[in-house]
Amino acid sequence: MITRVLLFLALAACASTVSEAQTWRALGATAPYVHRIKVWNENTVIVCADSAPPLYEDVNQPMEYYSGEGYQISVDGGMTFSAPSLKGFSVRDILRVRGAEQTWIAAVARPFSAQGGTVRSLDGGATWSTTPDNSTVTFEQLIAAPSVAPYKVYAAASNTSEGIQVSMDTGRTFNRVVDIPVQSRSIAISKADTSLMFMAGDARHLAGVFVSKDGGVTWRKDTSGLEGKRILCVTPSAFNAHVVYCGTDSIVGNVTVGSGIYRSLDTGKTWHALRGPKNARIWQIVEHPSEDRTLIAAGDATGVWITTNWGDGWEQWNDGMPSNVVVRTIELATATPASKKLVAYAGTYGNGIYKSGEITTHVDEVSNSETTMLFTPNPVNDQLRLTVSPSGTTVFVRDLQGRVVLETMATTPTISVAHLVPGVYVLSLVNEQQQRTQLLQILR
């Protein structure tokens, strides 16, 4: 009976949003137009913001930057912020070099000019180089490849047809990765399979999501379902290499039209619109670090969106924000060093930065460190291996319509899924102490 009740609660959690402390509060003390938030730990928050947005951001011509307010840093979780650093530049992103944390690389744009590039600090942001490297290109995002040697930095580039570039010398020089005429705001490396890379084509040259399966050497573009869409962001799931999300809009003449969030279950080959923010422009999507069913999204003039069922249903989450708020970036952070709960930061266009209260999900409430609930591999072919304790765990597998296609007790170390049709399913492990629910990919 208890197992059945827990199963009911698990299903209810998949259809609900976070459960408490969800009011946003303004932090103040930053420039009003926030385009990037970096959270390096529970206390350190970097905000890249300007006093005005770029011009021509929403039409098919090069963007022009009219503000250079640099960035500000908080070391107390957003309670206070430093004076601006790198003032005179619009700071688009900042990367801290792995293994040399005092070395920072900033992607910058110089207002009232066509110049951009990167500057660097060797002392944790205390001082910076004054003349940008790579000054002919404006980079919107910097990410580091997971490899240790060589240390690769990839950059998404705007105002160019060379939209993805790579540096082999920690950002001093960048070179075009592949001969594809694309401009991009967003690139990502899959944590589930680090050979997978994704690039968002923003339609000034080529639209669609580009995919590389060899660490960025070669790329393909499969846009079935994304026809006519500008891709503003791309987010691969950290839990399943086949699951990818992207945020979209469309440019029609000089007008932008939001077109919501799309999801691919086959590593970017085909895409399907998700219910909820269908008419929203989606600038960023962030996945919960420990449960793949929970994601939050920055939805421009529609504010913040949240889902706890892998995107099959979304709800707006704007309590405490102005009614006309425009949210452009969002990040998650641990609430305190000892806490497993998270808080969110939202960057707006015109209203500065906001911070949520602690986010509590169903998984937080039922989690028990004395239990173990693991399954491998994922994707799976025929046999699913289970590691569960204590005993009494029930395994449920459902299709994406919610129908139970497999129910069994976890009494053996493996269960067979050979009879199930290849595709994506929802697997739940439920016992009296807790439950775990995750997407499961079956391949043949």
C-alpha positions in Angstrom: 0.0 0.0 0.0 2.8 2.4 0.9 4.5 1.7 -2.4 1.3 2.5 -4.3 1.0 5.8 -2.4 4.6 6.7 -3.2 3.9 5.9 -6.9 0.9 8.2 -6.8 3.1 10.9 -5.3 5.8 10.3 -7.9 3.3 10.8 -10.7 1.8 13.9 -9.1 5.3 15.3 -8.9 5.9 14.8 -12.6 2.8 17.0 -13.3 3.6 19.7 -10.7 6.2 22.5 -10.3 8.4 23.3 -7.4 6.5 23.4 -4.1 7.6 26.3 -1.9 9.6 29.5 -1.5 9.1 30.6 -5.1 8.8 34.3 -4.9 11.5 36.3 -6.7 13.1 39.4 -5.1 15.1 42.1 -6.9 18.8 42.3 -5.9 19.5 45.7 -7.4 23.0 47.3 -7.6 23.7 46.0 -11.2 23.2 47.6 -14.6 19.6 47.0 -15.8 20.1 45.0 -19.0 21.5 41.6 -17.9 22.7 39.3 -20.6 24.9 36.8 -18.7 25.0 35.4 -15.1 27.8 33.2 -14.0 27.5 31.2 -10.8 30.8 29.7 -9.6 29.7 28.6 -6.1 26.9 29.3 -3.7 28.3 32.7 -2.9 30.1 33.9 -6.0 27.8 35.4 -8.7 29.1 37.4 -11.7 26.6 39.6 -13.6 27.4 40.9 -17.1 25.0 43.8 -17.8 24.7 47.1 -19.6 22.7 50.3 -19.5 21.2 49.6 -22.9 20.6 46.6 -25.1 22.3 46.0 -28.4 20.7 47.5 -31.5 19.4 45.3 -34.3 19.4 42.2 -32.0 16.1 41.1 -33.5 16.6 41.7 -37.3 18.8 40.2 -39.9 21.7 42.6 -39.8 24.8 43.0 -37.6 24.2 43.9 -33.9 25.5 47.3 -32.7 26.5 47.8 -29.1 25.8 51.1 -27.4 26.7 50.4 -23.8 29.8 49.2 -22.0 29.2 48.7 -18.3 31.5 45.7 -17.9 30.6 43.2 -15.2 30.0 43.1 -11.4 30.7 40.4 -8.9 29.0 39.3 -5.6 30.7 37.1 -3.1 27.7 37.0 -0.7 25.1 35.3 -2.9 23.9 38.6 -4.5 23.4 40.6 -1.3 26.0 43.1 -2.5 27.9 43.7 -5.7 31.3 45.2 -6.5 31.8 48.3 -8.6 31.9 47.5 -12.3 35.1 46.0 -13.8 36.0 46.2 -17.5 33.9 49.3 -17.8 34.1 50.5 -21.3 33.3 47.1 -22.7 30.1 45.1 -23.0 31.1 41.9 -21.4 29.3 39.0 -23.1 30.8 36.1 -21.1 33.6 35.2 -18.7 35.4 31.9 -18.5 37.6 30.8 -15.6 40.4 28.5 -16.9 40.1 25.0 -15.4 43.3 24.2 -13.4 44.4 27.8 -13.3 41.4 29.5 -11.6 43.1 32.9 -11.4 43.2 33.0 -15.2 39.9 34.5 -16.5 39.0 35.1 -20.2 36.3 37.7 -21.0 34.5 37.9 -24.3 33.9 41.6 -24.9 32.4 44.1 -27.4 33.4 47.7 -27.7 30.5 50.1 -27.9 30.1 52.3 -31.0 32.5 50.1 -33.0 32.7 46.8 -34.9 35.4 45.6 -32.5 35.1 42.8 -30.0 37.4 40.0 -29.0 38.8 38.6 -25.7 40.7 40.1 -22.8 42.4 38.2 -20.0 43.1 38.5 -16.3 45.9 36.5 -14.5 44.8 37.5 -11.0 41.2 36.5 -10.7 39.7 39.6 -12.2 41.7 42.2 -10.2 43.4 43.5 -13.4 42.8 42.9 -17.1 44.6 43.3 -20.4 43.5 46.5 -22.1 43.8 45.6 -25.7 41.6 42.8 -26.9 42.9 39.8 -28.7 40.7 38.5 -31.7 39.3 42.1 -32.0 37.6 41.5 -35.3 35.1 39.0 -33.8 32.4 39.4 -31.2 32.0 36.3 -29.1 28.7 35.8 -27.2 29.7 32.6 -25.3 32.9 30.8 -24.2 33.0 27.2 -23.0 35.9 24.9 -22.2 36.1 21.3 -23.6 36.4 18.6 -20.9 39.8 17.4 -22.1 42.8 18.3 -20.0 45.3 18.5 -22.8 45.2 20.3 -25.0 42.9 22.8 -23.2 40.3 23.9 -25.8 38.1 26.9 -25.6 35.1 27.1 -27.9 33.4 30.4 -28.7 30.0 31.2 -30.2 30.4 34.2 -32.5 28.0 36.9 -33.6 28.2 39.4 -36.4 30.1 36.9 -38.5 29.5 33.8 -40.7 32.2 32.0 -38.7 29.9 31.3 -35.8 31.9 28.7 -33.9 35.6 29.0 -33.3 38.2 27.2 -31.2 41.3 28.2 -29.3 44.1 25.9 -28.4 46.1 28.5 -26.3 43.6 29.4 -23.6 41.8 32.0 -25.6 44.7 34.0 -27.0 43.9 33.1 -30.6 40.8 31.6 -32.1 40.3 29.8 -35.5 37.3 28.8 -37.4 36.2 25.2 -36.6 34.4 24.3 -39.8 33.5 25.8 -43.1 29.8 26.4 -42.3 28.4 30.0 -42.8 26.6 30.3 -39.5 26.3 32.8 -36.7 25.6 31.5 -33.2 24.8 32.7 -29.7 24.9 29.3 -28.0 27.1 26.2 -28.0 27.1 23.3 -25.6 29.0 20.0 -24.9 27.0 17.1 -23.7 27.9 15.9 -20.2 26.3 12.6 -20.9 28.7 12.0 -23.9 31.5 14.6 -24.2 32.1 13.7 -27.8 28.8 15.4 -28.6 28.7 19.1 -29.3 25.7 21.3 -30.3 25.6 24.7 -31.9 22.6 27.0 -32.2 22.3 28.7 -35.7 20.5 32.0 -35.2 19.2 32.4 -38.8 21.2 35.4 -40.0 23.1 32.8 -42.2 21.9 29.3 -41.4 19.2 28.3 -38.9 18.9 25.1 -37.0 20.7 23.0 -34.4 24.1 21.8 -35.6 25.5 18.5 -34.1 29.0 17.1 -33.9 29.7 13.6 -32.8 33.4 13.8 -32.9 34.2 16.7 -30.6 33.6 19.4 -33.1 35.6 18.1 -36.0 32.6 17.5 -38.3 29.1 18.8 -38.1 25.6 18.0 -39.4 22.4 19.9 -39.4 19.2 18.1 -39.0 16.3 20.5 -38.6 13.2 18.3 -39.0 10.6 20.2 -37.0 12.7 23.4 -36.7 12.0 24.8 -40.1 11.9 28.6 -40.2 13.1 28.9 -36.5 16.0 30.9 -35.2 17.8 29.0 -32.4 18.6 31.2 -29.4 19.9 28.5 -27.1 20.7 24.8 -27.1 20.8 22.6 -23.9 21.7 18.9 -24.1 20.6 16.8 -21.1 23.3 15.8 -18.7 21.5 12.5 -18.0 20.7 11.2 -21.5 22.9 11.8 -24.5 19.9 11.5 -26.8 17.8 14.3 -25.2 18.4 17.9 -26.3 16.3 21.1 -25.8 16.4 24.3 -27.7 14.8 27.7 -27.4 13.5 29.4 -30.5 11.9 32.4 -32.2 11.4 33.5 -35.8 12.3 36.8 -37.6 9.6 38.0 -40.0 10.9 41.2 -41.6 11.7 43.4 -38.7 9.5 41.6 -36.3 10.4 38.7 -34.0 7.8 36.1 -33.1 8.4 33.7 -30.2 8.0 30.0 -31.0 8.8 28.3 -27.7 10.8 25.3 -26.6 11.6 22.2 -28.7 12.9 18.8 -27.7 14.8 16.1 -29.5 14.9 12.5 -28.3 17.3 11.4 -31.0 20.4 13.6 -30.6 19.0 16.4 -32.7 17.7 14.6 -35.7 14.0 15.5 -35.2 12.4 18.1 -33.0 9.0 18.6 -31.5 7.4 21.6 -29.9 6.7 21.3 -26.2 3.4 22.5 -24.6 3.4 25.7 -22.5 5.6 28.5 -23.8 4.7 28.0 -27.5 4.6 31.8 -28.2 7.6 32.8 -26.1 11.1 33.6 -27.2 13.3 31.3 -25.2 16.8 32.6 -24.5 18.2 30.1 -22.1 17.2 26.6 -20.7 18.8 25.2 -17.6 18.5 21.6 -16.4 18.4 20.7 -12.7 21.8 19.2 -11.7 20.4 16.2 -10.0 17.0 15.4 -11.6 16.5 15.5 -15.3 12.8 16.1 -15.3 13.1 19.6 -13.9 14.2 22.5 -16.1 13.8 26.3 -16.0 13.8 28.6 -19.0 14.2 32.4 -19.6 11.2 33.3 -21.7 11.8 37.0 -22.6 8.5 39.0 -22.2 6.7 35.9 -20.7 9.2 35.7 -17.8 10.4 32.5 -16.3 9.0 29.0 -17.1 9.5 25.8 -15.2 8.7 22.1 -15.8 9.1 19.0 -13.7 8.1 16.5 -16.3 10.9 16.7 -18.9 9.2 19.6 -20.7 5.9 17.9 -21.4 4.2 20.7 -19.4 5.4 24.1 -18.4 4.2 26.8 -16.0 5.1 30.4 -15.6 7.1 31.3 -12.4 7.0 35.1 -12.0 5.8 35.9 -8.5 7.6 38.9 -7.2 8.7 40.2 -10.7 7.1 43.2 -12.5 4.2 42.3 -14.8 6.1 43.4 -17.9 9.4 41.8 -17.0 11.7 40.6 -19.8 13.9 37.7 -18.7 16.9 36.9 -20.8 19.1 34.6 -18.8 18.7 32.2 -15.8 21.1 30.2 -13.6 20.8 27.8 -10.7 23.0 27.7 -7.6 23.3 25.8 -4.3 21.5 27.7 -1.6 24.2 27.2 1.1 27.3 25.1 1.3 25.5 22.5 3.4 22.3 22.5 1.5 21.1 20.3 -1.3 18.4 22.8 -2.2 18.9 25.3 -5.0 18.1 28.9 -5.7 17.7 30.6 -9.1 19.0 33.9 -10.5 17.2 35.6 -13.3 18.6 38.3 -15.5 16.2 40.8 -17.0 16.3 43.3 -19.8 15.5 46.6 -18.0 15.0 45.5 -14.4 18.4 44.1 -13.4 18.8 40.8 -11.6 16.4 38.7 -9.4 16.9 35.9 -7.0 14.4 33.2 -5.9 13.9 31.6 -2.5 15.0 28.0 -2.0 13.6 25.7 -4.6 12.1 22.5 -3.1 11.1 19.7 -5.3 9.4 16.4 -4.6 12.8 14.6 -4.9 14.3 16.9 -2.2 11.5 16.0 0.1 11.7 12.2 -0.2 15.5 11.8 -0.7 17.2 9.5 1.8 21.0 9.2 1.7 20.8 5.6 3.2 19.0 4.3 0.1 20.6 3.4 -3.3 18.6 3.5 -6.5 20.7 3.2 -9.7 20.2 1.7 -13.1 22.6 1.3 -16.0 23.2 1.5 -18.9 21.2 4.3 -20.4 20.6 4.0 -23.3 19.9 0.3 -23.0 19.6 -2.6 -25.5 18.1 -5.6 -23.8 19.1 -5.9 -20.1 18.9 -3.2 -17.5 21.2 -3.5 -14.5 19.8 -2.4 -11.1 21.5 -1.4 -7.9 18.9 -0.8 -5.2 18.7 -0.9 -1.4 16.9 -1.6 0.8 14.8 -4.3 -0.8 11.2 -3.9 -1.8 11.8 -1.6 -4.8 9.3 -1.7 -7.6 10.2 -0.9 -11.2 7.7 0.9 -13.4 8.3 1.7 -17.1 5.9 4.0 -18.9 5.6 5.2 -22.4 5.4 9.0 -23.0 1.6 8.8 -22.9 1.8 7.6 -19.3 0.8 3.9 -19.9 2.6 1.3 -17.8 4.4 -1.1 -20.2 6.5 -2.9 -17.5 6.0 -3.4 -13.8 8.1 -5.7 -11.7 9.8 -6.0 -8.3 13.6 -5.4 -8.3 14.4 -8.9 -6.9 17.2 -9.7 -9.4 20.2 -7.6 -10.5 18.9 -7.3 -14.1 15.5 -6.9 -15.8 14.8 -7.5 -19.4 13.4 -4.7 -21.6 13.9 -6.7 -24.8 10.2 -6.9 -25.5 9.8 -3.1 -25.6 9.8 -1.2 -28.8 12.9 1.1 -29.2 12.2 4.6 -28.0 12.1 6.9 -25.0 10.3 5.8 -21.8 9.9 7.0 -18.2 11.4 4.6 -15.7 10.5 4.9 -12.0 12.1 3.1 -9.1 9.9 3.3 -6.0 10.3 2.0 -2.4 9.1 3.0 1.0 12.0 5.4 1.5 12.1 7.3 -1.8 11.5 7.2 -5.5 13.6 8.0 -8.6 12.2 8.8 -12.0 14.2 9.3 -15.2 13.9 9.1 -18.9 15.1 5.8 -20.3 16.3 5.3 -23.9 15.9 1.8 -25.5 18.0 1.2 -28.6 18.4 -1.8 -30.9 
